[in-house]
Amino acid sequence: MDDRLEMPTALEVARAMAKILRGKLADHGSEMIVLTREEAALCLGLAEGAAEHLEQRQAEGS
């Protein structure tokens, strides 16, 4: 049995990050966009997880 968690696909990562950023950009009157620590951590975690998954797939394909 494989206990590893399923990594999100690049598409899932892009959709999650787009959802966060779309919400922030919805306020057209704001000149600055501020992410909470939680939002920034989520974006970073998604990006790092996707990068790690893609690196593993690349290494397995070599």
mmCIF file of the C-alpha atoms, coordinates in Angstrom:
data_MODEL
# 
_entry.id   MODEL 
# 
loop_
_atom_site.group_PDB 
_atom_site.id 
_atom_site.type_symbol 
_atom_site.label_atom_id 
_atom_site.label_alt_id 
_atom_site.label_comp_id 
_atom_site.label_asym_id 
_atom_site.label_entity_id 
_atom_site.label_seq_id 
_atom_site.pdbx_PDB_ins_code 
_atom_site.Cartn_x 
_atom_site.Cartn_y 
_atom_site.Cartn_z 
_atom_site.occupancy 
_atom_site.B_iso_or_equiv 
_atom_site.pdbx_formal_charge 
_atom_site.auth_seq_id 
_atom_site.auth_comp_id 
_atom_site.auth_asym_id 
_atom_site.auth_atom_id 
_atom_site.pdbx_PDB_model_num 
ATOM 1  C CA . MET A 1 1  ? 0.000   0.000  0.000   1.00 0.00 ? 1  MET A CA 1 
ATOM 2  C CA . ASP A 1 2  ? 1.296   3.436  -0.955  1.00 0.00 ? 2  ASP A CA 1 
ATOM 3  C CA . ASP A 1 3  ? 0.871   5.900  1.945   1.00 0.00 ? 3  ASP A CA 1 
ATOM 4  C CA . ARG A 1 4  ? 2.233   8.907  0.043   1.00 0.00 ? 4  ARG A CA 1 
ATOM 5  C CA . LEU A 1 5  ? -0.168  11.773 -0.399  1.00 0.00 ? 5  LEU A CA 1 
ATOM 6  C CA . GLU A 1 6  ? -1.247  12.497 -3.935  1.00 0.00 ? 6  GLU A CA 1 
ATOM 7  C CA . MET A 1 7  ? 0.552   15.600 -5.162  1.00 0.00 ? 7  MET A CA 1 
ATOM 8  C CA . PRO A 1 8  ? -1.565  18.242 -6.878  1.00 0.00 ? 8  PRO A CA 1 
ATOM 9  C CA . THR A 1 9  ? -1.162  18.531 -10.614 1.00 0.00 ? 9  THR A CA 1 
ATOM 10 C CA . ALA A 1 10 ? 0.304   21.678 -12.131 1.00 0.00 ? 10 ALA A CA 1 
ATOM 11 C CA . LEU A 1 11 ? -3.222  22.549 -13.257 1.00 0.00 ? 11 LEU A CA 1 
ATOM 12 C CA . GLU A 1 12 ? -4.576  22.242 -9.709  1.00 0.00 ? 12 GLU A CA 1 
ATOM 13 C CA . VAL A 1 13 ? -1.757  24.424 -8.397  1.00 0.00 ? 13 VAL A CA 1 
ATOM 14 C CA . ALA A 1 14 ? -2.411  27.048 -11.041 1.00 0.00 ? 14 ALA A CA 1 
ATOM 15 C CA . ARG A 1 15 ? -6.143  27.060 -10.274 1.00 0.00 ? 15 ARG A CA 1 
ATOM 16 C CA . ALA A 1 16 ? -5.579  27.401 -6.516  1.00 0.00 ? 16 ALA A CA 1 
ATOM 17 C CA . MET A 1 17 ? -3.110  30.240 -6.903  1.00 0.00 ? 17 MET A CA 1 
ATOM 18 C CA . ALA A 1 18 ? -5.336  31.950 -9.485  1.00 0.00 ? 18 ALA A CA 1 
ATOM 19 C CA . LYS A 1 19 ? -8.283  31.784 -7.078  1.00 0.00 ? 19 LYS A CA 1 
ATOM 20 C CA . ILE A 1 20 ? -6.305  33.504 -4.340  1.00 0.00 ? 20 ILE A CA 1 
ATOM 21 C CA . LEU A 1 21 ? -4.878  36.171 -6.637  1.00 0.00 ? 21 LEU A CA 1 
ATOM 22 C CA . ARG A 1 22 ? -8.177  36.752 -8.479  1.00 0.00 ? 22 ARG A CA 1 
ATOM 23 C CA . GLY A 1 23 ? -9.827  37.535 -5.167  1.00 0.00 ? 23 GLY A CA 1 
ATOM 24 C CA . LYS A 1 24 ? -7.086  39.993 -4.282  1.00 0.00 ? 24 LYS A CA 1 
ATOM 25 C CA . LEU A 1 25 ? -7.208  41.671 -7.692  1.00 0.00 ? 25 LEU A CA 1 
ATOM 26 C CA . ALA A 1 26 ? -11.003 42.055 -7.569  1.00 0.00 ? 26 ALA A CA 1 
ATOM 27 C CA . ASP A 1 27 ? -10.619 45.330 -5.676  1.00 0.00 ? 27 ASP A CA 1 
ATOM 28 C CA . HIS A 1 28 ? -9.813  47.584 -8.628  1.00 0.00 ? 28 HIS A CA 1 
ATOM 29 C CA . GLY A 1 29 ? -9.409  50.602 -6.384  1.00 0.00 ? 29 GLY A CA 1 
ATOM 30 C CA . SER A 1 30 ? -6.424  49.162 -4.553  1.00 0.00 ? 30 SER A CA 1 
ATOM 31 C CA . GLU A 1 31 ? -2.975  50.097 -5.725  1.00 0.00 ? 31 GLU A CA 1 
ATOM 32 C CA . MET A 1 32 ? -1.353  47.465 -3.509  1.00 0.00 ? 32 MET A CA 1 
ATOM 33 C CA . ILE A 1 33 ? -2.203  43.804 -2.948  1.00 0.00 ? 33 ILE A CA 1 
ATOM 34 C CA . VAL A 1 34 ? -1.439  42.289 0.441   1.00 0.00 ? 34 VAL A CA 1 
ATOM 35 C CA . LEU A 1 35 ? -1.403  38.560 1.109   1.00 0.00 ? 35 LEU A CA 1 
ATOM 36 C CA . THR A 1 36 ? -1.924  37.258 4.595   1.00 0.00 ? 36 THR A CA 1 
ATOM 37 C CA . ARG A 1 37 ? 0.770   35.014 5.976   1.00 0.00 ? 37 ARG A CA 1 
ATOM 38 C CA . GLU A 1 38 ? -1.601  32.072 5.486   1.00 0.00 ? 38 GLU A CA 1 
ATOM 39 C CA . GLU A 1 39 ? -2.275  32.974 1.836   1.00 0.00 ? 39 GLU A CA 1 
ATOM 40 C CA . ALA A 1 40 ? 1.424   33.420 1.128   1.00 0.00 ? 40 ALA A CA 1 
ATOM 41 C CA . ALA A 1 41 ? 2.211   30.102 2.833   1.00 0.00 ? 41 ALA A CA 1 
ATOM 42 C CA . LEU A 1 42 ? -0.465  28.361 0.782   1.00 0.00 ? 42 LEU A CA 1 
ATOM 43 C CA . CYS A 1 43 ? 0.884   29.763 -2.491  1.00 0.00 ? 43 CYS A CA 1 
ATOM 44 C CA . LEU A 1 44 ? 4.448   28.885 -1.530  1.00 0.00 ? 44 LEU A CA 1 
ATOM 45 C CA . GLY A 1 45 ? 3.476   25.384 -0.430  1.00 0.00 ? 45 GLY A CA 1 
ATOM 46 C CA . LEU A 1 46 ? 1.583   24.754 -3.659  1.00 0.00 ? 46 LEU A CA 1 
ATOM 47 C CA . ALA A 1 47 ? 4.443   26.010 -5.812  1.00 0.00 ? 47 ALA A CA 1 
ATOM 48 C CA . GLU A 1 48 ? 7.113   24.055 -3.906  1.00 0.00 ? 48 GLU A CA 1 
ATOM 49 C CA . GLY A 1 49 ? 4.998   20.891 -3.907  1.00 0.00 ? 49 GLY A CA 1 
ATOM 50 C CA . ALA A 1 50 ? 4.395   21.112 -7.638  1.00 0.00 ? 50 ALA A CA 1 
ATOM 51 C CA . ALA A 1 51 ? 8.086   21.776 -8.306  1.00 0.00 ? 51 ALA A CA 1 
ATOM 52 C CA . GLU A 1 52 ? 9.125   18.797 -6.178  1.00 0.00 ? 52 GLU A CA 1 
ATOM 53 C CA . HIS A 1 53 ? 6.616   16.548 -7.924  1.00 0.00 ? 53 HIS A CA 1 
ATOM 54 C CA . LEU A 1 54 ? 7.785   17.662 -11.368 1.00 0.00 ? 54 LEU A CA 1 
ATOM 55 C CA . GLU A 1 55 ? 11.430  17.132 -10.373 1.00 0.00 ? 55 GLU A CA 1 
ATOM 56 C CA . GLN A 1 56 ? 10.627  13.595 -9.195  1.00 0.00 ? 56 GLN A CA 1 
ATOM 57 C CA . ARG A 1 57 ? 8.794   12.825 -12.433 1.00 0.00 ? 57 ARG A CA 1 
ATOM 58 C CA . GLN A 1 58 ? 11.730  14.182 -14.435 1.00 0.00 ? 58 GLN A CA 1 
ATOM 59 C CA . ALA A 1 59 ? 14.217  12.076 -12.443 1.00 0.00 ? 59 ALA A CA 1 
ATOM 60 C CA . GLU A 1 60 ? 12.104  8.938  -12.924 1.00 0.00 ? 60 GLU A CA 1 
ATOM 61 C CA . GLY A 1 61 ? 11.907  9.601  -16.648 1.00 0.00 ? 61 GLY A CA 1 
ATOM 62 C CA . SER A 1 62 ? 15.680  9.904  -17.052 1.00 0.00 ? 62 SER A CA 1 
# 
